[in-house]
């Protein structure tokens, strides 16, 4: 599943994945049911799970959910509206800061009776907030009567989903066991899903060790994130004799943003010219060709690979949204959007580095004794923060280029727990962040881009973006009533965001290279909008293949 809230890919020490404290185990979402679930083949639709129906008031402020009598927790007790109301109110008050922020348009939830949940929203609530609320986990009120929700814990919480927590070892692995005769198994949106008796997550702190674990069959399915490894290391015996299959699964959803985000809360990064110089010093073309086997394309926008991406001059509709900010935003917003310049691929493109040096001089950063000096007289030092040793190869040539500009840059590697603590505290100069927007962007943009998020510890606004224009355009996106209005608002936002030079964009690809031991079957056509790579919830174990793979050993 996607990393969310307090989860880390590399470690875990808590089974509460919905608060800020602790490192939540991946996969905990499998153990909880929600009021409704998303459909994998439609971007905006949700279907009832714990809720059998929902009635929406004329002013769209009140949602009445009728609960299924058959919906039960794993101890056999019925899920009531009291449990659902307790869950939503608790998450709004004590959940992870991202949840709290996403729920700010929720007034509250209450049980009209055991089977009826009433959720009230503020008058002008974001379009997708009810969908978000309907997808949140439902906890047992009785279970938490004697426990503090806001504490990290290794007690197994009482769930109601298709799986429950089985064996686990902190920082090493966690298993989820399929619930026999699960109450939701035959509901239409669930049919064909959750076919494995045990789902096990293995945690590795090092990508190389994780790869070796896969070759040794310690786990069976792997998405490969390192192009070099995909190109050169999948030649082990099990691949050659067909016991391990390789597939490249297409990804038609927005590929999102990945890049080094620049912490503009720090004085030295306040000037956009300095930030643009940092962008010019990164040679993507050389990095892609030399380190990543040409497998990637350059990201230019958080809406990469979607029709929300701005290009050319603004349309008349976009101009209507942008005109009020003329004078407050860079003039380039009213022309073609910013695209990082293409280098000559040499690793040190002199013309780009000359441009970068000029921008630094324009911003008042002179060179003294070979060192770039800030206007306050201090040497310009820059620390990249990371938690994966494999990223050293991507940073080294960038650091070398920054040195030619007189900037003292270094890479600081910390363990995942320290990394998360520092990022949540905004205690870094530059760090890599990756996120993707849904096919229908909305309220989820607030934690990434708004001024309020910039001031909220634990939010995803790592760059510290505080822009009245961006705040206003995010609200336009959230309030859009049609796909056409949404697209216009997103493109206008994209122009202002890109003009801000808040990041050094990295790269993306429009497919997922996956490798798996040949013991699975999966649908021929995989759904486009599933949250997991390849819609793994829809795969199944094939006995005959597994037996064949065993014989081939």
QUIRAPE-V703329 format. One record per residue. N is the residue number from 1. PHI is phi in degrees with one decimal (* if undefined). BURIAL is 1 if it has 16 or more other ideal C-beta (glycine too) atoms within 10 Angstrom, else 0. D_FIRST is the distance of its C-alpha to the first C-alpha in whole Angstrom. Layout:
n->[N,N]
phi->[PHI,PHI]
burial->[BURIAL,BURIAL]
d_first->[D_FIRST,D_FIRST]
This chain:
n->[1,2,3,4,5,6,7,8,9,10,11,12,13,14,15,16,17,18,19,20,21,22,23,24,25,26,27,28,29,30,31,32,33,34,35,36,37,38,39,40,41,42,43,44,45,46,47,48,49,50,51,52,53,54,55,56,57,58,59,60,61,62,63,64,65,66,67,68,69,70,71,72,73,74,75,76,77,78,79,80,81,82,83,84,85,86,87,88,89,90,91,92,93,94,95,96,97,98,99,100,101,102,103,104,105,106,107,108,109,110,111,112,113,114,115,116,117,118,119,120,121,122,123,124,125,126,127,128,129,130,131,132,133,134,135,136,137,138,139,140,141,142,143,144,145,146,147,148,149,150,151,152,153,154,155,156,157,158,159,160,161,162,163,164,165,166,167,168,169,170,171,172,173,174,175,176,177,178,179,180,181,182,183,184,185,186,187,188,189,190,191,192,193,194,195,196,197,198,199,200,201,202,203,204,205,206,207,208,209,210,211,212,213,214,215,216,217,218,219,220,221,222,223,224,225,226,227,228,229,230,231,232,233,234,235,236,237,238,239,240,241,242,243,244,245,246,247,248,249,250,251,252,253,254,255,256,257,258,259,260,261,262,263,264,265,266,267,268,269,270,271,272,273,274,275,276,277,278,279,280,281,282,283,284,285,286,287,288,289,290,291,292,293,294,295,296,297,298,299,300,301,302,303,304,305,306,307,308,309,310,311,312,313,314,315,316,317,318,319,320,321,322,323,324,325,326,327,328,329,330,331,332,333,334,335,336,337,338,339,340,341,342,343,344,345,346,347,348,349,350,351,352,353,354,355,356,357,358,359,360,361,362,363,364,365,366,367,368,369,370,371,372,373,374,375,376,377,378,379,380,381,382,383,384,385,386,387,388,389,390,391,392,393,394,395,396,397,398,399,400,401,402,403,404,405,406,407,408,409,410,411,412,413,414,415,416,417,418,419,420,421,422,423,424,425,426,427,428,429,430,431,432,433,434,435,436,437,438,439,440,441,442,443,444,445,446,447,448,449,450,451,452,453,454,455,456,457,458,459,460,461,462,463,464,465,466,467,468,469,470,471,472,473,474,475,476,477,478,479,480,481,482,483,484,485,486,487,488,489,490,491,492,493,494,495,496,497,498,499,500,501,502,503,504,505,506,507,508,509,510,511,512,513,514,515,516,517,518,519,520,521,522,523,524,525,526,527,528,529,530,531,532,533,534,535,536,537,538,539,540,541,542,543,544,545,546,547,548,549,550,551,552,553]
phi->[*,-68.2,-66.5,-146.1,51.6,-98.8,-82.4,-120.2,-74.3,-103.1,-161.9,-156.9,-144.1,-151.9,-102.2,-104.0,-98.1,-119.6,-126.9,-79.3,-70.9,79.9,-109.0,-72.4,-71.6,-69.1,90.7,-61.1,-59.1,-66.1,-92.5,-118.7,-101.5,-123.7,-58.9,-139.9,-130.4,-76.8,-95.5,-73.4,-107.5,-133.7,-72.3,-118.7,-92.5,-133.2,-125.4,-67.4,-118.7,-68.6,-87.3,-92.5,-158.3,-139.5,-115.3,-111.4,-67.9,-58.2,-86.3,62.0,-94.4,-119.8,-114.0,-107.1,-98.1,-92.8,-90.1,-73.8,-65.2,-81.9,-71.5,-134.8,-77.7,-67.5,-90.4,92.0,-75.1,-75.3,-80.9,-108.7,-63.2,-65.6,-64.9,-65.4,-65.3,-57.0,-63.0,-65.9,-66.2,-69.0,-63.5,-65.8,-89.4,-128.1,-71.5,-54.9,-51.1,-65.6,-65.4,-57.5,-67.3,-67.8,-96.7,-66.8,-86.9,-92.6,-76.6,168.8,-130.2,-146.6,-93.8,-74.1,-157.3,-57.2,-106.0,-128.8,-104.7,-114.2,-112.9,-110.6,-115.5,-67.1,-59.6,-105.0,-82.7,-61.5,-55.3,-98.3,-63.5,-58.6,-65.8,-62.4,-61.2,-66.0,-96.6,-78.2,-69.5,-105.7,-101.2,-86.0,-63.0,-63.1,-60.6,-86.5,-60.4,-109.5,-134.1,-87.0,-66.4,-83.1,-98.0,-74.4,-155.5,-107.9,-70.5,-80.2,-69.8,-76.8,-110.2,-147.8,-87.3,-69.4,-129.5,-129.0,-65.2,-107.1,-72.9,-156.3,-134.7,-50.7,70.8,-113.7,-158.0,-143.2,-113.4,-116.9,-102.1,-66.8,-80.5,-65.6,51.7,-60.9,-60.2,-96.3,-58.6,-96.9,-70.6,-48.7,-69.3,-99.6,-58.0,85.6,-101.8,56.3,-100.1,-97.2,-68.9,-134.0,-113.0,-123.2,-104.2,-101.2,-108.6,-128.4,-88.3,-132.5,-64.4,-65.7,-63.8,-62.4,-63.5,-60.0,-60.2,-69.5,-63.6,-85.9,65.1,-73.1,-147.0,-113.5,-134.9,-148.6,-92.8,-96.6,-95.4,-106.3,-58.5,-60.9,-67.2,-60.5,-79.5,-122.2,-112.5,-89.8,-125.3,-74.1,-50.1,-65.2,-74.1,-63.0,-94.4,87.9,-74.8,-112.7,-99.0,-117.9,-138.5,-110.6,-88.1,-67.8,-130.6,-96.1,-85.4,-55.1,-81.2,80.2,-113.6,-139.1,-178.4,-85.8,-89.9,-101.5,-77.9,-72.6,-66.7,-87.6,-51.6,-66.3,-106.2,-68.4,-86.3,-61.3,-67.7,-64.1,-66.7,-66.6,-60.7,-63.5,-66.0,-64.9,-78.8,-89.6,-95.1,-63.1,-59.0,-67.5,-60.9,-63.3,-69.5,-89.0,-101.8,-118.6,54.4,62.8,-83.0,-121.2,-117.2,-76.7,-77.5,-121.1,-149.1,-66.5,-102.3,-53.7,65.1,-148.4,-81.4,-82.4,-67.6,-80.9,-151.8,63.8,-70.6,-63.7,-73.3,-55.0,-66.3,-64.7,-59.0,-57.0,-78.5,-88.4,-52.1,-57.3,-105.6,-59.1,96.0,-93.9,-116.4,-57.3,-59.5,-60.5,-55.9,-93.1,-118.3,-75.8,-69.6,-66.1,-127.9,-55.9,-69.9,-86.1,-86.8,-82.2,78.5,-80.8,97.2,-142.0,-72.8,-61.6,-67.6,-68.9,-68.3,-63.3,-59.5,-61.6,-62.7,-64.6,-60.6,-63.9,-62.9,-59.1,-85.3,90.0,-102.6,-93.2,-103.0,-129.5,52.0,79.4,-109.5,-77.5,-115.4,-70.8,-54.1,-84.2,94.4,-81.5,-68.4,-77.7,-111.4,-141.4,-113.8,-86.0,-105.5,-149.1,-125.7,-128.4,-56.3,-60.2,-79.5,-57.6,-62.4,-80.1,-83.8,-54.7,-66.9,-66.9,-61.1,-63.4,-64.2,-63.2,-63.7,-65.8,-90.4,85.7,-91.3,-85.1,-106.3,-147.7,-106.8,-110.6,-96.6,-128.1,-75.5,-57.0,-68.2,-65.8,-60.5,-63.0,-63.0,-69.6,-68.1,-64.9,-92.0,57.1,-99.3,-162.0,-90.2,-139.2,-150.7,-82.7,-131.1,-128.9,-154.0,-131.0,-87.6,-72.5,-66.3,-126.0,-60.8,-164.9,-58.6,-62.4,-77.0,-56.7,-64.6,-92.0,-128.0,-90.1,-60.8,-62.0,-64.8,-59.3,-101.0,-106.0,-57.0,87.0,-78.6,-93.8,-83.3,-65.7,-73.6,72.2,-67.7,-129.5,-134.0,-55.6,-65.5,-66.4,-55.9,-66.5,-72.0,-61.7,-64.0,-63.6,-63.1,-64.9,-88.9,-61.3,-99.3,-141.2,-60.7,-63.5,-62.9,-62.8,-62.1,-61.0,-64.3,-65.3,-66.5,-63.3,-58.5,-55.9,-62.9,-70.3,-60.9,-67.0,-69.5,-78.3,52.3,-84.1,-150.7,-109.6,-64.3,-102.8,-150.2,-152.0,-141.2,-101.1,-154.1,-118.7,-73.8,-124.7,-128.1,-152.4,-65.9,-77.2,-125.4,-117.1,-119.3,-146.8,-57.2,-60.6,-105.4,-86.9,-64.5,-75.5,-108.5,-66.4,-70.0,-106.0,-65.2,72.1,52.8,-58.0,-60.7,-95.7,-77.6,-145.0,-88.6,-108.7,-56.9,-62.2,-63.8,-61.2,-63.4,-63.0,-63.6,-64.0,-62.7,-74.0,-58.4]
burial->[1,0,0,1,1,1,1,1,1,1,1,1,0,1,1,1,1,1,1,1,0,1,1,1,1,1,1,1,1,1,1,1,1,1,1,1,1,1,1,1,0,0,0,0,0,1,0,1,1,1,1,1,0,1,0,0,0,0,0,0,1,0,1,1,1,1,1,1,0,0,1,1,1,1,0,0,0,1,1,1,1,1,1,1,1,1,1,1,1,1,1,1,0,1,1,1,1,1,1,1,1,1,1,0,1,1,0,0,1,1,1,0,0,0,1,1,1,1,1,0,1,0,0,0,1,1,1,1,1,1,1,1,1,1,0,1,1,1,1,1,1,0,1,1,0,0,0,0,1,0,0,1,1,0,0,0,1,1,1,1,1,1,1,1,1,0,0,1,0,0,1,0,1,1,1,1,1,1,1,0,0,1,1,1,0,0,1,0,1,1,0,0,1,1,0,1,0,0,1,1,1,0,1,1,1,0,1,0,0,1,1,0,0,1,1,0,0,0,1,1,0,1,0,1,0,1,1,0,1,1,0,0,0,1,0,0,0,1,0,0,0,0,1,1,0,0,0,0,0,0,1,0,1,1,1,1,1,1,1,1,1,1,1,1,1,0,0,1,1,0,1,1,1,1,1,1,1,1,1,1,1,1,1,1,1,1,1,1,0,0,0,1,0,0,0,1,0,1,1,1,1,1,1,1,1,1,0,1,1,1,0,0,0,1,0,0,0,1,0,0,1,1,0,0,1,0,0,0,1,0,0,0,1,1,0,0,1,1,0,1,0,0,1,0,0,0,0,0,1,0,0,1,1,0,1,1,1,0,1,1,0,0,1,0,1,0,0,0,0,0,0,1,1,1,0,0,0,0,0,1,0,1,0,1,1,1,1,1,0,0,0,0,0,1,1,0,1,1,1,0,1,1,0,0,1,1,1,0,1,0,1,0,0,0,0,1,1,0,1,1,0,1,1,1,0,1,0,1,1,1,1,1,1,0,0,1,1,1,1,1,1,1,1,1,1,1,1,1,1,1,1,0,1,1,0,1,0,1,1,1,1,1,1,1,1,1,1,0,1,1,1,1,1,1,1,1,1,1,0,1,0,0,0,0,0,1,1,1,1,1,1,1,1,1,1,1,1,1,1,1,1,1,1,1,1,1,1,1,1,0,0,0,1,1,1,1,1,1,1,1,0,1,0,0,0,1,0,0,1,1,0,0,1,1,1,1,1,1,1,0,0,0,0,0,1,0,0,0,1,0,0,0,0]
d_first->[0,4,6,9,12,13,10,11,10,14,15,15,18,17,15,16,13,14,17,18,20,18,15,13,11,7,6,9,8,9,13,14,15,16,19,18,15,14,15,14,17,18,18,19,20,18,20,21,19,21,23,25,27,27,30,31,34,36,35,31,31,31,28,29,27,28,26,26,29,27,23,23,22,22,25,27,27,27,25,27,27,28,25,23,26,25,22,22,25,24,20,23,25,23,19,18,20,18,17,21,22,20,22,25,26,26,29,28,28,30,31,34,34,32,30,30,28,30,27,30,29,31,33,32,28,25,25,21,21,22,19,17,19,18,15,15,15,18,20,23,26,28,25,26,29,30,27,26,23,23,23,20,21,20,21,19,19,20,17,18,15,14,14,15,15,18,19,17,19,19,17,17,15,14,14,13,16,16,19,22,23,20,22,20,19,22,21,21,18,16,19,18,14,13,16,15,17,15,11,12,10,13,13,16,18,19,18,21,21,17,19,22,19,18,22,23,20,19,15,15,13,12,12,15,15,19,21,24,22,21,25,27,25,24,27,27,29,26,25,29,30,27,25,22,21,20,19,18,16,17,16,18,16,17,16,17,18,18,22,24,24,28,28,31,32,34,37,37,35,36,38,36,38,37,34,35,37,33,32,35,35,31,32,29,31,32,29,27,30,31,28,25,27,27,24,23,25,25,24,26,24,21,21,22,21,22,25,25,26,30,33,36,38,37,38,40,38,36,39,40,36,37,41,41,40,42,43,40,38,39,41,39,37,40,40,37,34,33,32,32,35,35,36,39,36,38,36,39,40,43,43,40,41,44,42,40,43,45,42,42,46,46,44,46,45,48,48,50,51,48,45,44,45,44,46,46,48,45,43,40,37,34,31,27,25,22,20,20,23,22,23,26,27,26,28,31,33,32,33,36,37,37,39,42,41,42,39,38,35,33,29,28,26,24,22,18,20,23,21,19,22,24,22,21,25,26,28,27,29,27,23,20,18,15,14,14,16,15,18,20,20,21,21,18,20,22,20,20,24,26,29,28,25,27,28,25,24,21,20,19,22,23,26,28,28,31,33,34,34,30,30,32,30,27,29,30,27,26,29,29,30,30,28,31,31,27,28,31,30,27,29,31,29,28,31,32,29,29,33,32,31,28,26,27,25,23,22,19,19,19,17,14,16,14,16,16,19,21,20,18,19,17,18,21,20,16,15,15,13,10,7,5,8,11,10,9,10,13,14,17,19,22,25,27,25,24,28,29,26,28,31,31,30]
